[in-house]
Amino acid sequence: MATNTELIRVVDVKKEYNNGTVKALNGCNLTVHKGEVVAIIGASGSGKSTLLRCLNMLETPTSGHIYFDGVDLADKNVDLNLHRRKMGMVFQHFNLFPHKTVMQNITLAPVHLKLKTKAEAQQKGKELLERIGLADKANEYPNMLSGGQKQRIAIIRALAMEPEVMLFDEPTSALDPEMVNEVLDLMRDLAKNGMTMVVVTHEMGFAREVASRVIFMDSGQILEENTPNMLFDNPQNPRLKDFLSKVL
Amino acid sequence: MDWEGIFGNLSPASFFNFSFLGEYGTYILQALGYTLLLAVVSVLLAVIPALLLAIMRLSKNKLVKGISGAYIAIFRSTPLLVQLSIIYFGLFGAVRIPNSWQLFGFIPMSRFIPGVVALALNSSAYVAEIFRGGILAVDIGQTEAARSLGLSSWSAMKLVVLPQAIKNVLPALANEIVTMVKESSICSTLGMAELMFAAKTVAGATYITLAPYTVAAVIYFAINYPASKAIEAIERRMRRGDKH
């Protein structure tokens, strides 16, 4: 793929805790191009969430570089707040603001950061809510919503910032089984519309169907990286084979 | 049994000799007003510095964190009476407040202000710890969500974390007022005419040594007990509200 479509490039990122006794990431390299959907799979504790959280610097790497739009986010002189606006993030536990209504959740950041007027942000919020069929929930507080509704609203809260990439950290792991699909459907819809996505997930079916590339991580390293069909049907690394035999 | 030998001339009746109430009732009520004013004003004054101290305490900057930590340590590890004396004779020995300034006609500012300042400085150390707990109790995911949207750490604190933290600490803050209603009795030692001082004065003037203090105790109790029960009830309701 041509380099001008490169959006994120991770170069030799390491993350250590407790003065190096715990190595969460042990030299990761990864490139994400515009329009790609990259799924990261692996067992719990393999470092996949840590890697994702390094992409927008919620986790500060111990060493290495994270280029986003050509800017190294790991450089201390970079204004992270400016770049984070362009990287939407969706969390396992939704993290909606409980003291704000659904609409206020969506408009808070765009209005506070003066990217939109309140009226513009609300218009955009209304459109997004209509898109996910929750327009009637605009003035509800998050505690009145189901898990699936919360997560879909968390997704459009991130979309309201009009990001260049969406990062998903196990977006369906905290959901009741019957609510998983409504969230995956929305993510499918985003992928279809060309959104660049990096998704840490346990949903192998989703990874296979939607991802353009799947990455397998184990003990802080990327051990295998391939198209979904190749990775799932013809795994090379013994640890990936072992992992797939347990989850599929 | 020789009760007289054990208790001297102290009879059970001396607890309940309320003959002074007619003459000194108004004075005691005024003193109660003084006490409540001391407690409420000093806790309210403590809120802003306490918030600042709490945020400083949670800062990554070691110096900022250290200053706040030292302040909290000093005010929590020395007696309030000592703090009050140093502030009254030291700080307000240098900064004189005219004796003619009066609040509601019976509270001389020259005593009230040093009292309130000392109580507020002391209280801010305790309230800072309440706020710190309240801030830490807000799920870290809230900050992460706010930061991931591009908000600065201060905006995330102001718009997302603090509103949730303050709601959580309101009962503890109300409890701090209850504590201050009691603690402010120490101001009697410096001549502030609050409830404890009034009891002492009445005892001196009437030679009824015990009953004025009984009255003071009953008044303190009648204010603080229902107040803490009400706070408990509000806390229970808030917890219920958080569940869904």
Interface residues (C-beta under 8 A of the other chain):
Chain A: N56 L58 N81 L82 R84 R85 M87 G88 M89 F91 H93 N95 L96 F97 P98 H99 L108 A109 H112 L113 N143 A154 R157 A158 M161
Chain B: D139 G141 Q142 E144 A145 A146 R147 S148 L149 G150 L151 S152 S155 L159 V160 P163 Q164 K167 H244
